Amino acid sequence: MTPAKRRGEFELIAELFAPLSKGEPGAFGLTDDAAALKPKPGHDIVLTTDAIVAGVHFLPDDPPATIAQKALRVNLSDIAAKGAKPRAYMLTAAFPDNTDDAWLKAFAEGLKHDQKKFGLTLIGGDTVATPGPLTLSVVAIGEVAQGRMLRRAHAKAGDDVWVTGTIGDAALGLRILRGDDLGLSERHRASLVARYRVPEPRVTAGQGILAIAHGCLDVSDGLVADVGHMAKASKVAIELRAADIPLAAATQAAIANERANLVDLLTAGDDYELAFTAAPADRARLTALAAKLKIRFTRIGKVAKGKGVRVYAQDGAQLTLDRSGFTHF
């Protein structure tokens, strides 16, 4: 296979990435230095960016398609948390010198798959070669009704705290990829690995709760850490009930095997679920919305006056946590 470094940058863009820009006139087929976007009437543009690095956010030997999908999806999770609809994205990719054509084609296919799934278009970015690890940075662009973007600073005392999906799966998936089978069946191991490699941004849930939720953010660095960010921004306290945290069957099995514990999973990263608050009067609306979207919504706590995050066991005792979540520094 021909090493990617022998292919010219513009040939690489024209063959693999320019086709991904079709459908957005302001992308100019990736032939210009910049793109031009205008929001739809009555909408605001929502922007977010996250980078992922080999050995930190994914394993270097993960399939290229899933690496591409993860790069895109972790950003779409932020778009979801704003209640926005995805529209476009920009990709900056620092590919290792020895990246070959087959790998790059599979990577581009991963982007193509998720563009179709989530309804967005590549509009620009940059490609460079690096002697270091594969590094990808995405700028995701969404649209939301003017002045309606969900904020982490809008949680209110008296609100319920909700979370989508399940918590802790991705952390266990990483452990499996590093050689710990957790005493689980092949089916359960595969489900946890999939949650780590290809998270599911809750885009439809974010749009669905736009008219209901008060505070909202995505859970990327650990449930406790992230609701802590919401508590700080909103100047409130958040109380979580450990027994109500939603867990997948595979995660429950790992806990039953005594190969995992709930406290660690509450502070693990890579969940990419939405944590949000809403008035108790909206419980029925949220339950109906969850059923309509076929996405699990679980009420896991409440917002109170004060500050910080407290987690309580079923007997009412407050749990002691050694950390709140993942941090790079």
C-alpha positions in Angstrom: 0.0 0.0 0.0 1.2 3.5 -0.8 2.1 5.5 2.2 -0.2 8.5 2.7 2.8 10.9 2.9 3.5 10.2 -0.8 0.0 11.4 -1.8 -0.2 15.2 -2.2 -2.3 17.0 0.3 -4.7 18.4 -2.3 -5.1 15.0 -4.0 -6.0 13.5 -0.6 -8.6 16.2 0.0 -10.0 16.0 -3.5 -10.4 12.2 -3.5 -11.5 11.4 0.1 -12.8 14.6 1.7 -14.3 16.9 -1.0 -17.1 14.4 -1.7 -18.1 14.7 1.9 -18.8 18.5 1.4 -21.6 17.9 -1.2 -24.9 19.5 -0.1 -23.5 22.6 1.5 -22.9 25.3 -1.1 -20.9 27.4 1.3 -18.2 24.7 1.5 -17.2 25.4 -2.1 -16.2 21.8 -2.6 -13.3 22.4 -0.2 -11.5 24.4 -2.9 -11.2 27.6 -0.9 -9.5 28.9 2.3 -12.7 29.2 4.2 -16.4 28.3 4.1 -19.4 30.6 4.4 -22.5 29.7 6.4 -25.7 31.7 7.1 -28.1 30.5 9.7 -31.6 29.7 8.7 -34.1 32.5 9.5 -35.0 32.7 13.2 -32.0 30.5 14.2 -28.7 30.9 16.0 -25.5 29.2 15.0 -24.1 26.9 17.7 -20.3 26.1 17.6 -18.3 23.6 19.6 -14.9 21.9 19.3 -13.2 18.9 20.8 -10.0 17.1 19.9 -9.2 13.4 20.3 -5.7 11.9 20.5 -4.5 8.3 20.0 -3.6 6.7 23.3 -5.7 9.2 25.2 -9.2 9.1 23.7 -9.0 6.0 21.6 -6.5 3.2 21.1 -4.1 3.5 18.2 -5.2 0.1 16.7 -8.9 0.9 16.9 -10.6 0.5 13.5 -10.2 3.7 11.4 -13.9 4.1 10.8 -14.7 4.1 14.5 -12.0 6.6 15.2 -13.5 8.9 12.6 -17.0 8.4 14.1 -15.8 9.0 17.6 -14.1 12.3 16.6 -17.4 13.5 15.1 -19.7 12.1 17.7 -18.0 13.6 20.8 -18.6 17.0 19.2 -22.2 16.1 18.2 -22.8 15.3 21.9 -22.1 18.9 22.7 -24.4 20.0 19.9 -27.1 17.7 21.4 -26.6 19.2 24.9 -27.5 22.7 23.4 -30.7 21.4 21.9 -29.4 22.1 18.5 -29.7 20.4 15.1 -26.3 19.4 13.5 -25.6 21.2 10.2 -21.9 21.1 9.4 -18.4 20.4 10.7 -14.7 21.2 10.1 -12.0 18.6 10.6 -8.3 19.1 11.3 -6.4 15.9 11.0 -2.7 15.3 11.9 -2.1 11.9 10.4 1.1 9.9 11.3 3.7 9.7 8.6 3.1 6.0 7.9 -0.7 6.2 7.5 -1.6 4.2 4.4 -4.3 4.6 1.7 -6.5 1.8 2.9 -6.6 3.3 6.4 -7.5 6.7 5.1 -10.3 5.4 2.9 -11.8 3.5 5.8 -11.5 6.6 7.9 -13.4 8.7 5.3 -16.1 6.0 5.1 -16.7 6.4 8.8 -17.3 10.1 8.3 -19.6 9.4 5.4 -21.6 7.0 7.4 -22.1 9.4 10.3 -22.8 12.4 8.0 -25.8 10.5 6.6 -26.9 9.3 10.1 -26.8 12.7 11.7 -27.5 15.0 8.7 -24.4 17.2 8.5 -21.7 18.1 6.0 -18.0 18.6 6.0 -17.2 22.2 5.1 -13.4 22.5 5.7 -10.5 22.0 7.9 -6.8 21.0 7.5 -4.8 17.9 6.9 -1.1 17.6 8.0 1.4 14.8 8.6 3.0 14.3 12.0 5.7 12.2 13.6 3.6 12.0 16.7 0.3 10.3 17.5 -2.8 10.6 15.4 -4.7 13.8 16.5 -8.1 14.9 15.3 -9.9 18.1 16.0 -13.5 18.8 14.9 -15.5 22.0 15.0 -19.1 21.0 15.0 -21.8 23.5 13.8 -25.5 23.3 14.7 -28.6 25.5 14.6 -31.1 26.2 17.3 -34.1 28.5 17.5 -33.0 32.0 18.3 -32.3 32.6 22.0 -33.3 29.1 22.9 -30.0 27.3 23.3 -29.8 25.1 26.4 -27.2 26.2 29.0 -25.5 24.4 31.9 -26.1 27.6 33.9 -29.9 27.3 34.0 -30.5 24.6 36.6 -33.0 25.7 39.3 -33.4 24.7 42.9 -36.3 22.2 43.1 -35.6 20.7 39.6 -35.3 17.0 39.0 -32.0 15.8 37.6 -32.3 13.4 34.6 -29.8 11.5 32.5 -30.2 9.7 29.1 -29.0 6.2 28.4 -26.7 4.4 30.7 -23.6 5.3 32.7 -20.2 3.6 32.9 -20.3 1.4 29.9 -17.5 3.1 28.0 -15.1 2.9 30.9 -15.6 -0.8 31.1 -15.2 -1.1 27.3 -11.8 0.5 27.6 -10.8 -2.0 30.3 -11.8 -4.9 28.0 -9.7 -3.5 25.2 -6.8 -3.4 27.6 -7.1 -7.1 28.3 -9.6 -7.4 31.3 -12.5 -9.6 30.3 -14.4 -8.6 33.5 -15.7 -12.2 33.6 -18.4 -11.3 31.0 -19.8 -13.1 28.1 -18.6 -12.3 24.6 -21.9 -10.5 23.9 -21.6 -8.3 26.9 -17.9 -7.5 26.2 -18.8 -6.5 22.6 -21.5 -4.2 23.7 -19.2 -2.4 26.2 -16.4 -2.1 23.6 -18.9 -0.6 21.1 -19.9 2.0 23.7 -16.3 3.1 24.1 -15.4 3.2 20.4 -18.6 4.6 19.0 -20.6 6.7 21.5 -24.2 7.7 20.7 -24.7 11.4 20.8 -28.3 12.1 22.0 -29.1 14.6 19.2 -32.8 13.8 19.0 -33.1 13.8 22.8 -31.5 17.3 23.0 -33.9 18.7 20.4 -36.8 17.0 22.2 -36.1 18.5 25.6 -35.4 22.0 24.3 -38.8 23.3 25.4 -38.7 21.4 28.7 -35.2 21.3 30.2 -33.6 24.1 32.3 -29.9 23.2 32.7 -28.2 20.7 30.3 -24.8 19.4 29.4 -23.2 16.2 28.0 -21.5 13.7 30.3 -18.0 13.3 28.9 -15.6 13.5 31.9 -17.7 11.5 34.4 -21.2 12.0 35.7 -20.2 13.5 39.0 -17.7 15.9 37.5 -20.0 17.1 34.8 -23.1 17.7 36.9 -20.7 19.4 39.2 -19.9 21.8 36.3 -23.7 22.5 36.0 -24.0 23.0 39.7 -21.2 25.5 39.8 -22.5 27.4 36.7 -26.0 27.5 38.1 -24.9 28.3 41.6 -26.9 25.4 43.1 -26.2 22.0 44.7 -27.0 18.7 43.0 -27.9 15.6 44.9 -27.7 12.2 43.2 -29.2 8.9 44.2 -26.6 6.1 43.5 -29.3 3.4 43.4 -31.1 5.2 40.6 -28.2 5.6 38.2 -29.1 3.7 35.0 -26.8 0.8 34.1 -26.7 -1.5 31.1 -27.1 -5.2 31.6 -23.4 -5.8 30.8 -22.4 -3.2 33.4 -24.7 -4.7 36.0 -23.1 -8.1 35.3 -19.6 -6.7 35.8 -20.7 -5.3 39.1 -22.3 -8.6 40.1 -19.0 -10.3 39.3 -17.2 -7.8 41.6 -15.1 -6.8 38.7 -16.4 -3.2 38.7 -18.0 -0.9 41.3 -20.6 1.8 40.9 -18.6 4.5 42.6 -15.8 4.2 40.0 -18.3 4.3 37.2 -19.9 7.5 38.5 -16.6 9.2 37.9 -15.5 7.6 34.7 -15.5 9.4 31.4 -16.7 8.7 27.8 -20.4 8.2 28.5 -21.6 11.0 26.2 -25.1 11.0 27.6 -27.1 14.1 28.4 -27.6 15.2 32.0 -30.3 17.8 32.4 -32.7 19.3 34.9 -36.4 20.0 34.6 -39.3 21.0 36.8 -41.1 18.1 38.7 -44.3 19.1 36.9 -42.7 18.0 33.6 -42.1 14.3 34.6 -45.0 13.0 32.6 -43.9 15.0 29.5 -40.4 13.7 29.8 -41.6 10.1 30.3 -43.8 10.4 27.2 -40.9 11.9 25.2 -38.5 9.1 26.1 -41.0 6.6 25.0 -41.6 8.4 21.7 -37.9 8.7 21.0 -37.1 5.2 22.3 -34.3 6.6 24.5 -34.0 5.9 28.1 -34.6 8.9 30.4 -33.9 8.3 34.2 -34.6 10.6 37.1 -31.4 10.4 39.2 -31.6 13.2 41.7 -32.6 16.8 42.5 -31.3 20.3 42.5 -31.1 22.0 45.8 -29.9 25.3 47.3 -26.2 25.3 48.1 -23.2 24.2 46.1 -21.4 21.1 45.0 -22.5 17.5 44.3 -23.5 15.0 46.8 -24.1 11.3 46.1 -26.3 9.2 48.4 -26.5 5.5 48.9 -29.9 3.7 49.2 -29.7 3.9 53.0 -29.3 7.7 52.9 -25.6 7.7 53.7 -23.4 10.1 51.6 -20.8 8.3 49.5 -17.2 9.3 49.7 -15.6 9.8 46.2 -11.9 9.8 45.7 -12.3 11.9 42.6 -15.2 13.5 40.6 -14.1 12.6 37.1 -11.4 12.6 34.3 -9.1 15.5 33.9 -6.2 16.0 31.4 -4.1 18.2 33.8 
